[in-house]
Amino acid sequence: MAVSQAANIVEKVLGHDDSATITTDVSNYDNEYGMESGPLIQATTWQGKNNVSVVEMPKPRVIDAGDVIVRVTGSTICGSDLHLYHDKSIVRNMHIQKGDVLGHECCGIVDSVGPEATKVKAGDRVVVSFPIACGHCKNCDRELYSQCDNTNQNTISNAMYGKRTAGGFAGGQAEYLRVPYGNTNLLQIPDDVPDEKALYLSDVIATSWHCVVDTGVQKGDVVAIWGGGPIGQMCAEFSFYHGASRVILIDGGVGAWRLDFVKSKVPKLETIDFTKLPKGESVTSKLKKMVDGGPDVALECAAGEYAKGWANYFELLLGIETDSSEILNEMITSVRPFGRVGVTGVYAGYTNHFNIGALMETGVRFIGNGQAPVQKYWKELMGLIQEGKINPLDMVTHRMRLEDMEKAYAAFDRRDCGMQKIFVQTKHSAPPAGAPTLTELY
């Protein structure tokens, strides 16, 4: 493997600042990045648009006092990984370079710890939070871990957003990774919870919970959800859990099969396939027919890169627009006056054609849920999993090998029928404990 490629991989796995200059000087390799020159591990790396590759790279080791090295036993692919896979320019410029290790959802076994990592020990099973937080800044003290003041030095995003967000976690789709600030970013897994359930607390379960709670879903609400992927599915379950009287899920096109899949898990769910609406009927008008005055709450669980109209499609293609506003406009015009709109799907940059007039004139509460402060919720959510009130396996449809990630990404990107959420095993994984048996992709 070329040294420049290895250096890029090391950068993400070790969680160094996004804005740091990556050296290719071999003499600095061991010292600066704290890598061993002997043992090699497998890791999934980004190699350009629609191109990932599993490569060999040095095993990470402790270099800072609070570090924890985790032997990965399970990871997955997230919908937000596809924004990188698609080489969306605004996301790439902020977050990734060729050769970087992918993956921000994983669990594993503690391999070694730094002297200041006192809350876990070698042999502990742990979940890794996808936002890396320091645990002691002003926002961490307020449990706003995803807005940590200290762990993201990315100059582009900090300038664009006017404030810091937590350091983006990467490196989970590998056999080992280094976790900075281990006391803050690891949750121990109880013996009665298998990896196949615990893994998803790293992101999708906590993100879905935060979307519902942060947008204020309450007893009696009618909730409409855009996007039937894993986040949308769990938001539907959690909306009912928090007392919603009705939940309506919207999807279509290549993802239309998800409507029936989610309904099989959430029988009370109502659905709209936007590709099958009669001519002249919109999602907004359909929702107004289904709900007098419109839903109380709209939740965005899709993302801003999937344009439905030609204008937005070509603007995205040409880089004139970085995120489509079409779904956001549907949500704003669909909810009742003074209704609430929560945005959890990834929006990284600017959008055109945003209907701010409808937002202001009808009193809609527009809420950017942000990246979820996972650490705020995961102890409570782990308890609900132990009690059987949350079952992450509702969304898990495939089990795959780390070495098959190139095929897995392609299938996930195609939204292959029946592929909702996957469990990626490594050579360190325990035998299956409830998740689907191993899936072969051809």
NUDOLUM-827665 format. One line per 4 residues: number of its first residue (from 1); for each residue x, y, z of C-alpha. Coordinates in pm, whole numbers, plus 50000, padded with zeros to 5 digits. Layout:
BEGIN
NUM	X,Y,Z; ...
***
This chain:
BEGIN
1	50000,50000,50000; 50132,50347,49909; 50247,50559,50202; 50020,50847,50099
5	49720,50615,50104; 49820,50471,50439; 49860,50818,50588; 49511,50917,50478
9	49367,50602,50633; 49551,50660,50957; 49418,51015,50977; 49056,50905,51002
13	49107,50599,51217; 49294,50795,51478; 49044,51077,51481; 49294,51357,51415
17	49155,51698,51317; 48987,51701,50976; 49180,52012,50878; 49525,51879,50965
21	49778,51841,50687; 49842,51473,50627; 50208,51393,50606; 50354,51136,50370
25	50699,51146,50531; 50785,50788,50623; 51017,50904,50902; 50723,51068,51081
29	50482,50781,51022; 50524,50590,51348; 50579,50893,51570; 50306,51125,51444
33	50033,50871,51395; 50124,50627,51669; 50094,50323,51449; 50261,49990,51483
37	50480,49885,51193; 50408,49514,51241; 50046,49390,51272; 49813,49468,50983
41	49435,49486,50990; 49160,49501,50728; 48968,49826,50679; 48707,49960,50437
45	48839,50269,50258; 48690,50534,50029; 48860,50536,49690; 48648,50786,49501
49	48295,50814,49369; 48101,50489,49410; 48424,50309,49491; 48525,50148,49820
53	48797,49894,49884; 48896,49671,50175; 49271,49716,50227; 49540,49623,50476
57	49672,49894,50708; 49867,49912,51036; 49685,49834,51357; 49630,50147,51570
61	49765,50179,51924; 49722,50417,52217; 49895,50752,52163; 49697,50987,52393
65	49625,50926,52760; 49248,50895,52713; 49261,50663,52411; 49098,50323,52390
69	49175,50066,52120; 48867,49864,52027; 48869,49526,51855; 48567,49561,51628
73	48308,49283,51644; 48030,49452,51449; 47969,49749,51221; 47716,49855,50959
77	47650,50088,50666; 47456,50406,50738; 47257,50610,50488; 47493,50899,50557
81	47784,50682,50439; 47622,50700,50095; 47676,51076,50082; 48048,51002,50093
85	48010,50707,49857; 47838,50933,49606; 48124,51183,49632; 47888,51469,49712
89	48126,51765,49690; 48025,51962,49999; 48045,51651,50220; 48373,51536,50065
93	48539,51872,50110; 48451,51872,50479; 48506,51513,50573; 48694,51275,50347
97	48994,51213,50129; 49088,50918,49912; 49203,50627,50128; 49010,50727,50442
101	48848,50453,50647; 48469,50452,50635; 48212,50372,50900; 48087,50550,51211
105	47870,50281,51374; 48044,49996,51552; 48082,49791,51866; 48360,49569,51992
109	48585,49455,52272; 48835,49680,52448; 49183,49575,52340; 49397,49829,52531
113	49352,50159,52716; 49549,50474,52790; 49627,50569,53152; 49340,50822,53169
117	49077,50589,53021; 48940,50467,53353; 48579,50372,53277; 48655,50064,53067
121	48918,49792,53076; 49058,49534,52840; 48797,49268,52766; 48492,49493,52813
125	48230,49486,52539; 48149,49839,52424; 47949,50050,52179; 48130,50345,52018
129	47945,50676,51981; 47959,50823,51631; 48012,51185,51749; 48345,51203,51930
133	48315,51442,52224; 48564,51560,52486; 48319,51525,52776; 48419,51842,52961
137	48345,52150,52747; 48042,52375,52792; 47826,52184,52546; 47929,51842,52677
141	47838,51959,53028; 47490,52033,52888; 47475,51684,52732; 47500,51838,52384
145	47782,51602,52298; 47736,51629,51922; 47820,52000,51948; 48146,51951,52140
149	48368,52260,52135; 48699,52074,52124; 48695,51779,51885; 48642,51929,51540
153	48888,52179,51394; 48746,52161,51041; 48773,52519,50916; 48520,52475,50635
157	48232,52346,50847; 48308,52577,51139; 48300,52881,50912; 47994,52763,50723
161	47785,52678,51029; 47907,52959,51252; 47986,52719,51536; 48163,52392,51603
165	48017,52047,51583; 48170,51737,51738; 48448,51551,51561; 48308,51315,51303
169	48375,50952,51388; 48526,50729,51120; 48704,50398,51106; 48431,50162,51230
173	48429,49943,50920; 48761,49787,51017; 48901,49521,51247; 49041,49770,51503
177	49008,50140,51572; 49133,50401,51812; 48868,50589,52011; 48977,50926,52157
181	48829,51037,52492; 48731,50682,52573; 48566,50779,52902; 48305,50980,52710
185	48258,50792,52385; 48217,50429,52492; 47919,50255,52652; 47961,49914,52812
189	47735,49641,52678; 47555,49423,52938; 47600,49046,52912; 47233,48993,52818
193	47249,49219,52510; 47411,49068,52197; 47623,49276,51961; 47348,49258,51699
197	47126,49472,51923; 47387,49688,52097; 47565,49800,51779; 47288,50030,51663
201	47305,50248,51974; 47614,50399,51815; 47390,50598,51579; 47061,50486,51424
205	46868,50409,51745; 46986,50721,51927; 46943,50938,51617; 46584,50820,51565
209	46501,50870,51932; 46652,51219,51926; 46456,51310,51614; 46126,51219,51780
213	46208,51371,52120; 46373,51687,51990; 46084,51763,51753; 45844,51718,52044
217	45624,51426,51938; 45363,51386,52210; 45043,51202,52295; 44773,51238,52031
221	44999,51379,51756; 44963,51278,51394; 45315,51231,51259; 45425,51218,50894
225	45770,51077,50816; 45961,51127,50492; 46191,50831,50421; 46135,50462,50496
229	46493,50360,50569; 46619,50246,50910; 46592,50597,51063; 46240,50644,50930
233	46140,50298,51050; 46264,50355,51403; 46113,50707,51411; 45778,50545,51331
237	45819,50300,51620; 45936,50572,51858; 45655,50810,51757; 45399,50551,51862
241	45603,50486,52177; 45572,50856,52266; 45196,50856,52218; 45134,50947,51853
245	44781,50860,51745; 44873,50809,51379; 45199,50776,51185; 45216,50812,50807
249	45531,50701,50622; 45620,50846,50280; 45857,50687,50027; 45859,50575,49666
253	46058,50481,49360; 46336,50228,49425; 46264,50258,49798; 45891,50187,49772
257	45935,49829,49898; 46032,49978,50234; 45674,50092,50291; 45550,49732,50309
261	45860,49623,50502; 45815,49886,50776; 45441,49825,50791; 45512,49457,50856
265	45704,49566,51167; 45468,49853,51265; 45116,49732,51176; 44940,50057,51276
269	45146,50248,51020; 44982,50425,50724; 45179,50475,50403; 45205,50695,50093
273	45394,50590,49780; 45458,50929,49617; 45533,50765,49281; 45180,50621,49266
277	44983,50936,49343; 44724,51031,49077; 44822,51299,48828; 44784,51639,48988
281	44801,51498,49342; 45098,51599,49560; 45224,51460,49887; 45092,51775,50056
285	44741,51746,49909; 44730,51374,49986; 44823,51436,50350; 44559,51710,50378
289	44298,51458,50259; 44417,51201,50510; 44446,51441,50804; 44209,51732,50857
293	44429,52044,50861; 44746,51841,50815; 44974,51642,51047; 45097,51792,51374
297	45455,51684,51312; 45669,51615,51005; 46000,51429,51037; 46264,51436,50762
301	46452,51104,50750; 46568,51100,50389; 46834,51367,50308; 46882,51661,50079
305	47063,51495,49790; 46764,51308,49646; 46587,51550,49413; 46250,51460,49260
309	46210,51754,49022; 46426,51824,48717; 46522,52176,48826; 46667,52056,49154
313	46824,51751,48990; 47024,51956,48739; 47118,52217,48999; 47260,51944,49221
317	47438,51790,48922; 47601,52121,48831; 47688,52216,49188; 47459,52521,49178
321	47270,52372,49472; 47421,52148,49739; 47097,52018,49894; 46746,51996,49752
325	46468,52183,49935; 46183,51979,49782; 46116,51754,50080; 46151,52042,50324
329	45892,52243,50130; 45653,51947,50128; 45686,51916,50503; 45629,52286,50570
333	45319,52301,50351; 45181,51970,50481; 45176,52030,50858; 44898,52222,51028
337	44950,52589,51121; 45210,52611,51398; 45299,52249,51333; 45650,52116,51389
341	45907,52007,51131; 46216,51813,51241; 46513,51764,51007; 46733,51462,51077
345	46827,51356,50723; 47169,51487,50622; 47182,51842,50486; 47539,51965,50459
349	47521,52291,50265; 47300,52545,50092; 46962,52493,49930; 46767,52683,49663
353	46392,52744,49630; 46327,52716,50005; 45969,52819,50086; 46052,53048,50377
357	45728,53237,50322; 45518,52931,50412; 45737,52878,50716; 45691,53232,50846
361	45332,53298,50742; 45188,52977,50890; 45392,52975,51210; 45560,52642,51142
365	45832,52547,51392; 46133,52440,51183; 46379,52235,51389; 46720,52123,51277
369	46768,51817,51496; 47140,51819,51424; 47362,51519,51477; 47222,51328,51774
373	47397,51366,52111; 47419,50987,52137; 47576,50980,52482; 47277,51167,52629
377	47038,50883,52548; 47221,50557,52518; 47200,50436,52880; 46823,50484,52877
381	46794,50318,52538; 47011,50025,52645; 46770,49974,52934; 46473,49972,52694
385	46650,49712,52481; 46707,49495,52789; 46338,49530,52879; 46232,49429,52529
389	46063,49764,52461; 46303,49836,52173; 46412,49567,51930; 46683,49689,51690
393	46658,49359,51503; 46328,49484,51356; 46537,49666,51095; 46826,49420,51050
397	46787,49214,50732; 47140,49100,50636; 47463,48979,50795; 47780,49023,50591
401	48158,48988,50608; 48388,49286,50630; 48578,49161,50326; 48255,49186,50120
405	48199,49557,50184; 48247,49660,49821; 47948,49448,49721; 47757,49555,50031
409	47793,49926,49951; 47675,49873,49594; 47370,49675,49709; 47286,49925,49984
413	47315,50212,49735; 47078,50037,49493; 46829,49993,49778; 46811,49627,49684
417	46470,49496,49772; 46472,49362,50125; 46800,49522,50235; 46714,49755,50523
421	47003,49741,50772; 47304,49511,50779; 47532,49367,51045; 47894,49349,50930
425	48101,49083,51102; 48479,49067,51139; 48708,48780,51232; 48656,48892,51595
429	48276,48857,51591; 48087,48610,51807; 47853,48359,51639; 47518,48506,51529
433	47283,48579,51818; 46953,48677,51662; 47061,48861,51347; 47010,48701,51004
437	47252,48433,50898; 47541,48522,50670; 47435,48670,50337; 47626,48602,50018
441	47621,48877,49754; 47712,48804,49393
***
